[in-house]
Amino acid sequence: MDEPGALSRGTAASVPALREVPEELSFEMFFEAERRQLFRALYLITGSTLDAEELTQDAFLKVWERWDRVQAMESATGYLYRVALNASRSRYRRLLLSAKHAFTTADVDIVDDPYRAADDRDAVERALRRLTPRQRAALVVSELLDLGSERAAELLGIRPSTVRNQVAKAHATLRTAMESDDE
């Protein structure tokens, strides 16, 4: 029988970012373990530091409000990403209805040719805009965060085959977009 307050073996796997499982996982520990990675994923999906920060805060607020239930889930991290990605998709749909959203990039120190670097960033942003939100999310979570299709599927709440399909479509779209920009 487990000691009172100890985590069961099933919940230890629910927080993959923590290497040692404390006797009781606090929300603050969960927040510190997941905050940066979630922000990075949302930044890559939205293209905006402001949107990514707001979505990160909103997702953690929703998780905090339900922390007593979330910490008992098999994958609290998966729930966090699902909440954040659903909010991102909802925001994207609202923005499409109201106006075209212009993606912004973070300030980057450019050593060589600042004009060429700006042109390159612009070409990549235009290519990324051609992706659907699902394609962009699948690409970011599975490849840019270096999670496999199985883990990405878990975080996105879809099947692994759907993740692979969306990533393949994203690659094709990006290839076509980048080739047309080169001409």
C-alpha positions in Angstrom: 0.0 0.0 0.0 1.3 3.5 -0.9 2.1 6.0 1.8 -0.4 8.8 2.2 0.4 11.7 -0.1 2.8 9.6 -2.3 2.3 9.5 -6.0 1.4 6.2 -7.5 3.6 4.7 -10.2 1.0 5.5 -12.9 1.2 9.3 -12.2 5.0 9.3 -12.4 4.9 8.7 -16.1 2.4 11.6 -16.5 5.1 14.2 -16.1 7.9 13.2 -18.4 9.8 16.5 -18.0 10.5 15.8 -14.4 13.3 13.2 -13.8 12.7 12.7 -10.1 9.1 12.4 -9.0 8.5 14.2 -5.7 6.2 12.8 -3.1 3.6 15.3 -4.1 3.7 17.2 -7.3 2.9 20.8 -6.8 1.4 23.0 -9.5 4.5 25.3 -9.1 6.8 22.4 -9.9 4.7 21.4 -12.9 4.7 25.0 -14.1 8.5 25.4 -13.8 9.0 22.0 -15.6 6.7 22.8 -18.5 6.6 26.6 -19.0 9.5 27.1 -21.4 8.7 24.2 -23.6 5.0 25.1 -23.9 6.0 28.7 -24.7 8.4 27.7 -27.4 5.8 25.4 -29.0 3.2 28.1 -29.0 5.6 30.7 -30.3 6.5 28.4 -33.3 2.8 27.8 -33.9 1.6 31.4 -33.6 4.7 33.3 -34.8 4.2 35.9 -32.1 5.8 36.2 -28.7 2.9 38.1 -27.3 0.3 35.5 -28.5 2.5 32.7 -27.3 2.9 34.3 -23.8 -0.8 34.9 -23.5 -1.8 31.4 -24.6 0.8 29.9 -22.2 -0.6 31.9 -19.3 -4.2 31.0 -20.2 -3.4 27.3 -20.5 -1.6 27.3 -17.1 -4.5 29.2 -15.6 -7.0 26.6 -16.8 -4.8 23.8 -15.5 -4.3 25.5 -12.2 -8.1 26.0 -11.8 -8.5 22.2 -12.3 -5.2 21.1 -10.7 -6.8 18.7 -8.2 -8.1 16.7 -11.2 -5.3 17.4 -13.6 -2.5 16.1 -11.4 -4.3 12.8 -11.1 -4.4 12.4 -14.9 -2.2 9.9 -16.7 -0.6 12.8 -18.6 -0.9 16.2 -17.1 1.5 17.5 -19.7 -0.7 16.2 -22.5 -3.7 17.9 -21.0 -1.8 21.2 -20.7 -0.8 21.0 -24.4 -4.3 20.1 -25.5 -5.7 23.1 -23.6 -3.1 25.4 -25.1 -3.4 24.1 -28.7 -7.2 24.2 -28.5 -7.0 27.8 -27.4 -4.6 28.5 -30.2 -6.9 27.1 -32.8 -9.9 29.0 -31.3 -7.9 32.2 -31.4 -6.8 31.5 -35.0 -10.4 31.0 -36.1 -11.5 34.3 -34.4 -8.7 36.2 -36.0 -9.6 34.9 -39.4 -13.1 36.1 -39.0 -12.1 39.6 -37.8 -8.9 40.3 -39.8 -5.8 38.8 -41.3 -3.2 38.2 -38.6 0.3 39.4 -39.4 3.0 37.2 -37.9 5.9 38.8 -36.1 9.3 37.5 -35.3 11.5 37.9 -32.3 14.4 40.3 -32.6 17.4 38.4 -33.9 21.0 39.7 -33.9 22.0 39.6 -37.6 25.8 39.6 -38.2 26.1 39.2 -41.9 23.6 40.9 -44.2 20.5 42.2 -42.3 18.6 42.7 -45.5 19.1 39.1 -46.7 18.2 37.8 -43.2 15.0 39.9 -43.3 14.2 38.5 -46.7 14.8 35.0 -45.6 12.6 35.4 -42.5 9.9 36.9 -44.6 10.0 34.0 -47.1 9.8 31.5 -44.2 6.9 33.3 -42.6 5.0 33.5 -45.9 5.5 29.8 -46.4 4.4 29.0 -42.8 1.2 31.1 -43.3 0.2 28.7 -46.1 0.0 25.9 -43.6 -3.3 25.1 -41.8 -3.2 25.4 -38.0 -3.3 21.6 -37.8 -0.4 21.2 -40.1 1.6 23.9 -38.3 0.9 22.3 -34.9 1.8 18.8 -36.1 5.0 20.1 -37.6 6.0 22.1 -34.5 5.2 19.4 -32.0 6.6 16.4 -33.8 9.7 17.8 -35.6 10.7 21.2 -34.1 10.2 20.0 -30.5 11.7 16.6 -31.6 8.9 14.5 -30.3 7.9 11.4 -32.3 4.5 11.1 -34.0 3.3 8.9 -31.1 4.0 11.6 -28.4 2.9 14.4 -30.7 -0.4 12.6 -31.3 -0.9 12.3 -27.5 -0.3 16.0 -27.0 -2.4 17.1 -29.9 -5.2 14.6 -29.1 -5.2 13.0 -32.6 -3.9 9.7 -34.0 -0.2 9.2 -34.8 -1.1 8.5 -38.5 -2.9 11.9 -38.6 0.2 13.6 -37.2 2.4 11.9 -39.9 -0.1 12.9 -42.6 -0.3 16.5 -41.4 3.5 16.7 -41.3 3.8 15.3 -44.8 1.3 17.8 -46.1 3.1 20.6 -44.3 6.4 19.6 -45.9 4.8 19.5 -49.4 3.3 23.0 -48.8 6.5 24.4 -47.5 8.5 23.0 -50.4 6.1 24.4 -52.9 6.0 27.8 -51.2 9.8 28.1 -50.9 10.3 27.0 -54.5 7.8 29.6 -55.8 9.6 32.3 -53.7 13.0 31.4 -55.2 11.7 32.0 -58.8 
